[in-house]
């Protein structure tokens, strides 16, 4: 029996993304801003008219940093994955490994002349790990797991960034 994975956007933290005909915007979610007492907010604006990406980060209510990246400096758009183990190891649907993980997906751009990628946004949430255990041999393990939608949301955002900038997408 193939396990069933329940997906819910409630189980992930991702930026609010919206667009108009010439701009793509992403901003730290309102819920995350509230949890941080509005001390942190990141806004990324990709403008087709100005051919640039503007990254504005507000920290500690007053400190604001601004980064402008012209489209002609962008080599590619990439999406990277990282699992953060919650400390429980056991038998999963993939074998022995972490039974509780938080998945982190980064949407990044590679810029000419800069060796490290520039992070645009991070999408974080519960990762699916079907848990078994000693009872897996008896009853076949748990029939379902829950997962956030961070994978699909980061994929959509990465493709939109590539579309707006005209850069190669390496998903």
BAKOLMAR-684621 format. One record per residue (C-alpha): x negated, y, z; residue in three letters. Coordinates in nm, 2 decimals. Each point is the difference from the previous one (the first is absolute). Example, Ala and Ser with C-alpha at 12.3 -4.5 7.8 and 13.67 -1.06 7.14 Angstrom:
2
<marmar px="-1.23" py="-0.45" pz="0.78" resn="Ala"/>
<marmar px="-0.14" py="0.34" pz="-0.07" resn="Ser"/>
# end
This chain:
171
<marmar px="0.00" py="0.00" pz="0.00" resn="Unk"/>
<marmar px="-0.14" py="0.34" pz="-0.10" resn="Unk"/>
<marmar px="0.01" py="0.25" pz="0.28" resn="Unk"/>
<marmar px="0.22" py="0.31" pz="-0.04" resn="Unk"/>
<marmar px="-0.15" py="0.35" pz="0.06" resn="Unk"/>
<marmar px="0.24" py="0.27" pz="0.12" resn="Unk"/>
<marmar px="-0.12" py="0.35" pz="-0.11" resn="Unk"/>
<marmar px="0.10" py="0.32" pz="0.17" resn="Unk"/>
<marmar px="-0.12" py="0.36" pz="-0.04" resn="Unk"/>
<marmar px="0.05" py="0.04" pz="0.37" resn="Unk"/>
<marmar px="-0.31" py="-0.22" pz="0.06" resn="Unk"/>
<marmar px="-0.24" py="0.24" pz="-0.18" resn="Unk"/>
<marmar px="-0.14" py="0.35" pz="0.01" resn="Unk"/>
<marmar px="-0.05" py="0.18" pz="-0.32" resn="Unk"/>
<marmar px="0.00" py="0.35" pz="-0.13" resn="Unk"/>
<marmar px="0.31" py="0.17" pz="-0.15" resn="Unk"/>
<marmar px="-0.05" py="0.01" pz="-0.38" resn="Unk"/>
<marmar px="0.20" py="0.22" pz="-0.24" resn="Unk"/>
<marmar px="-0.05" py="0.16" pz="-0.34" resn="Unk"/>
<marmar px="0.12" py="0.25" pz="-0.24" resn="Unk"/>
<marmar px="-0.08" py="0.02" pz="-0.37" resn="Unk"/>
<marmar px="-0.35" py="0.15" pz="0.05" resn="Unk"/>
<marmar px="-0.10" py="-0.10" pz="0.36" resn="Unk"/>
<marmar px="-0.03" py="-0.30" pz="0.21" resn="Unk"/>
<marmar px="0.01" py="0.05" pz="0.38" resn="Unk"/>
<marmar px="-0.07" py="-0.22" pz="0.30" resn="Unk"/>
<marmar px="0.01" py="0.11" pz="0.36" resn="Unk"/>
<marmar px="-0.05" py="-0.17" pz="0.33" resn="Unk"/>
<marmar px="0.34" py="-0.14" pz="0.11" resn="Unk"/>
<marmar px="0.21" py="0.21" pz="0.23" resn="Unk"/>
<marmar px="0.02" py="-0.28" pz="0.25" resn="Unk"/>
<marmar px="-0.38" py="-0.03" pz="0.02" resn="Unk"/>
<marmar px="-0.02" py="0.38" pz="0.04" resn="Unk"/>
<marmar px="0.25" py="-0.01" pz="0.29" resn="Unk"/>
<marmar px="-0.20" py="-0.28" pz="0.17" resn="Unk"/>
<marmar px="-0.31" py="0.22" pz="-0.02" resn="Unk"/>
<marmar px="0.18" py="0.31" pz="0.13" resn="Unk"/>
<marmar px="-0.05" py="0.16" pz="-0.35" resn="Unk"/>
<marmar px="-0.37" py="0.02" pz="0.06" resn="Unk"/>
<marmar px="-0.08" py="-0.18" pz="-0.32" resn="Unk"/>
<marmar px="0.13" py="0.03" pz="-0.36" resn="Unk"/>
<marmar px="-0.15" py="-0.10" pz="-0.33" resn="Unk"/>
<marmar px="0.15" py="0.12" pz="-0.33" resn="Unk"/>
<marmar px="-0.13" py="-0.10" pz="-0.34" resn="Unk"/>
<marmar px="0.13" py="0.19" pz="-0.31" resn="Unk"/>
<marmar px="-0.09" py="-0.12" pz="-0.35" resn="Unk"/>
<marmar px="0.07" py="0.28" pz="-0.25" resn="Unk"/>
<marmar px="0.02" py="-0.08" pz="-0.38" resn="Unk"/>
<marmar px="0.01" py="0.37" pz="-0.07" resn="Unk"/>
<marmar px="-0.32" py="0.09" pz="0.19" resn="Unk"/>
<marmar px="-0.17" py="-0.34" pz="-0.07" resn="Unk"/>
<marmar px="-0.10" py="-0.04" pz="0.36" resn="Unk"/>
<marmar px="0.06" py="-0.19" pz="0.32" resn="Unk"/>
<marmar px="0.03" py="0.21" pz="0.31" resn="Unk"/>
<marmar px="-0.04" py="-0.17" pz="0.34" resn="Unk"/>
<marmar px="0.10" py="0.21" pz="0.30" resn="Unk"/>
<marmar px="-0.05" py="-0.14" pz="0.35" resn="Unk"/>
<marmar px="0.12" py="0.17" pz="0.32" resn="Unk"/>
<marmar px="-0.16" py="-0.13" pz="0.32" resn="Unk"/>
<marmar px="0.06" py="0.12" pz="0.36" resn="Unk"/>
<marmar px="0.27" py="0.24" pz="-0.12" resn="Unk"/>
<marmar px="-0.23" py="0.27" pz="-0.13" resn="Unk"/>
<marmar px="-0.30" py="-0.15" pz="-0.17" resn="Unk"/>
<marmar px="0.07" py="-0.03" pz="-0.38" resn="Unk"/>
<marmar px="-0.23" py="-0.15" pz="-0.26" resn="Unk"/>
<marmar px="0.06" py="0.03" pz="-0.37" resn="Unk"/>
<marmar px="-0.16" py="-0.22" pz="-0.27" resn="Unk"/>
<marmar px="0.06" py="0.06" pz="-0.37" resn="Unk"/>
<marmar px="-0.10" py="-0.26" pz="-0.25" resn="Unk"/>
<marmar px="0.03" py="0.07" pz="-0.38" resn="Unk"/>
<marmar px="0.14" py="-0.28" pz="-0.22" resn="Unk"/>
<marmar px="-0.32" py="0.00" pz="-0.21" resn="Unk"/>
<marmar px="-0.21" py="-0.11" pz="0.30" resn="Unk"/>
<marmar px="0.22" py="-0.30" pz="0.07" resn="Unk"/>
<marmar px="-0.14" py="-0.34" pz="-0.11" resn="Unk"/>
<marmar px="0.28" py="-0.23" pz="0.12" resn="Unk"/>
<marmar px="0.28" py="-0.06" pz="0.24" resn="Unk"/>
<marmar px="-0.03" py="-0.31" pz="0.22" resn="Unk"/>
<marmar px="0.20" py="-0.18" pz="0.27" resn="Unk"/>
<marmar px="-0.18" py="-0.19" pz="0.27" resn="Unk"/>
<marmar px="0.13" py="-0.24" pz="0.26" resn="Unk"/>
<marmar px="-0.11" py="-0.06" pz="0.36" resn="Unk"/>
<marmar px="0.15" py="-0.23" pz="0.26" resn="Unk"/>
<marmar px="-0.02" py="0.09" pz="0.37" resn="Unk"/>
<marmar px="0.03" py="-0.31" pz="0.22" resn="Unk"/>
<marmar px="0.21" py="0.04" pz="0.31" resn="Unk"/>
<marmar px="-0.20" py="-0.26" pz="0.19" resn="Unk"/>
<marmar px="0.20" py="-0.32" pz="-0.05" resn="Unk"/>
<marmar px="-0.15" py="-0.28" pz="-0.21" resn="Unk"/>
<marmar px="0.19" py="-0.31" pz="-0.10" resn="Unk"/>
<marmar px="0.13" py="-0.20" pz="-0.29" resn="Unk"/>
<marmar px="0.17" py="0.21" pz="-0.27" resn="Unk"/>
<marmar px="0.14" py="-0.08" pz="-0.34" resn="Unk"/>
<marmar px="-0.35" py="0.06" pz="-0.14" resn="Unk"/>
<marmar px="-0.18" py="-0.22" pz="0.26" resn="Unk"/>
<marmar px="-0.17" py="0.11" pz="0.32" resn="Unk"/>
<marmar px="-0.01" py="0.38" pz="0.04" resn="Unk"/>
<marmar px="0.15" py="0.30" pz="0.17" resn="Unk"/>
<marmar px="0.37" py="-0.05" pz="0.08" resn="Unk"/>
<marmar px="0.07" py="0.37" pz="0.06" resn="Unk"/>
<marmar px="-0.15" py="0.26" pz="-0.22" resn="Unk"/>
<marmar px="0.05" py="0.35" pz="-0.10" resn="Unk"/>
<marmar px="-0.07" py="0.07" pz="-0.37" resn="Unk"/>
<marmar px="-0.15" py="0.32" pz="-0.10" resn="Unk"/>
<marmar px="0.00" py="0.11" pz="-0.37" resn="Unk"/>
<marmar px="-0.20" py="0.30" pz="-0.11" resn="Unk"/>
<marmar px="0.06" py="0.19" pz="-0.32" resn="Unk"/>
<marmar px="-0.33" py="0.16" pz="-0.09" resn="Unk"/>
<marmar px="-0.16" py="0.19" pz="-0.29" resn="Unk"/>
<marmar px="-0.36" py="-0.04" pz="-0.11" resn="Unk"/>
<marmar px="-0.15" py="0.33" pz="-0.09" resn="Unk"/>
<marmar px="-0.31" py="0.06" pz="-0.23" resn="Unk"/>
<marmar px="-0.31" py="0.09" pz="0.20" resn="Unk"/>
<marmar px="0.15" py="-0.12" pz="0.34" resn="Unk"/>
<marmar px="-0.11" py="-0.35" pz="0.10" resn="Unk"/>
<marmar px="0.29" py="-0.06" pz="0.24" resn="Unk"/>
<marmar px="0.37" py="-0.01" pz="-0.11" resn="Unk"/>
<marmar px="0.23" py="0.28" pz="0.11" resn="Unk"/>
<marmar px="0.30" py="-0.13" pz="0.20" resn="Unk"/>
<marmar px="0.33" py="0.14" pz="-0.11" resn="Unk"/>
<marmar px="0.23" py="-0.19" pz="0.23" resn="Unk"/>
<marmar px="0.02" py="-0.31" pz="0.22" resn="Unk"/>
<marmar px="0.31" py="-0.23" pz="0.01" resn="Unk"/>
<marmar px="0.01" py="-0.21" pz="0.32" resn="Unk"/>
<marmar px="0.24" py="-0.27" pz="0.12" resn="Unk"/>
<marmar px="0.07" py="-0.35" pz="0.12" resn="Unk"/>
<marmar px="-0.15" py="-0.27" pz="-0.22" resn="Unk"/>
<marmar px="0.17" py="-0.33" pz="-0.07" resn="Unk"/>
<marmar px="-0.17" py="-0.30" pz="0.15" resn="Unk"/>
<marmar px="0.22" py="-0.31" pz="0.03" resn="Unk"/>
<marmar px="-0.09" py="-0.15" pz="0.33" resn="Unk"/>
<marmar px="-0.02" py="-0.37" pz="0.06" resn="Unk"/>
<marmar px="-0.16" py="-0.17" pz="0.29" resn="Unk"/>
<marmar px="0.01" py="-0.35" pz="0.15" resn="Unk"/>
<marmar px="0.37" py="-0.01" pz="-0.07" resn="Unk"/>
<marmar px="-0.06" py="0.07" pz="-0.37" resn="Unk"/>
<marmar px="-0.06" py="-0.37" pz="-0.06" resn="Unk"/>
<marmar px="0.33" py="-0.08" pz="0.18" resn="Unk"/>
<marmar px="0.24" py="0.26" pz="-0.14" resn="Unk"/>
<marmar px="-0.19" py="0.16" pz="-0.28" resn="Unk"/>
<marmar px="-0.09" py="0.33" pz="0.16" resn="Unk"/>
<marmar px="0.22" py="0.31" pz="0.03" resn="Unk"/>
<marmar px="0.22" py="0.05" pz="-0.31" resn="Unk"/>
<marmar px="-0.05" py="0.38" pz="-0.02" resn="Unk"/>
<marmar px="-0.23" py="0.30" pz="0.08" resn="Unk"/>
<marmar px="0.05" py="0.37" pz="-0.01" resn="Unk"/>
<marmar px="-0.21" py="0.25" pz="-0.20" resn="Unk"/>
<marmar px="0.00" py="0.37" pz="-0.07" resn="Unk"/>
<marmar px="0.01" py="0.15" pz="-0.36" resn="Unk"/>
<marmar px="-0.35" py="0.16" pz="0.02" resn="Unk"/>
<marmar px="-0.12" py="-0.22" pz="-0.29" resn="Unk"/>
<marmar px="0.26" py="0.10" pz="-0.25" resn="Unk"/>
<marmar px="0.01" py="0.37" pz="0.11" resn="Unk"/>
<marmar px="-0.38" py="0.03" pz="-0.03" resn="Unk"/>
<marmar px="0.01" py="-0.16" pz="-0.34" resn="Unk"/>
<marmar px="0.27" py="0.24" pz="-0.12" resn="Unk"/>
<marmar px="-0.19" py="0.30" pz="0.13" resn="Unk"/>
<marmar px="-0.33" py="-0.11" pz="-0.15" resn="Unk"/>
<marmar px="0.16" py="-0.05" pz="-0.35" resn="Unk"/>
<marmar px="0.17" py="0.35" pz="0.03" resn="Unk"/>
<marmar px="-0.34" py="0.16" pz="0.09" resn="Unk"/>
<marmar px="-0.16" py="-0.17" pz="-0.30" resn="Unk"/>
<marmar px="0.29" py="0.11" pz="-0.23" resn="Unk"/>
<marmar px="-0.02" py="0.37" pz="0.12" resn="Unk"/>
<marmar px="-0.38" py="0.02" pz="-0.02" resn="Unk"/>
<marmar px="-0.05" py="-0.21" pz="-0.31" resn="Unk"/>
<marmar px="-0.27" py="-0.20" pz="0.19" resn="Unk"/>
<marmar px="-0.04" py="-0.38" pz="-0.03" resn="Unk"/>
<marmar px="0.19" py="-0.20" pz="0.27" resn="Unk"/>
<marmar px="-0.18" py="-0.28" pz="0.18" resn="Unk"/>
<marmar px="0.28" py="-0.15" pz="0.21" resn="Unk"/>
# end
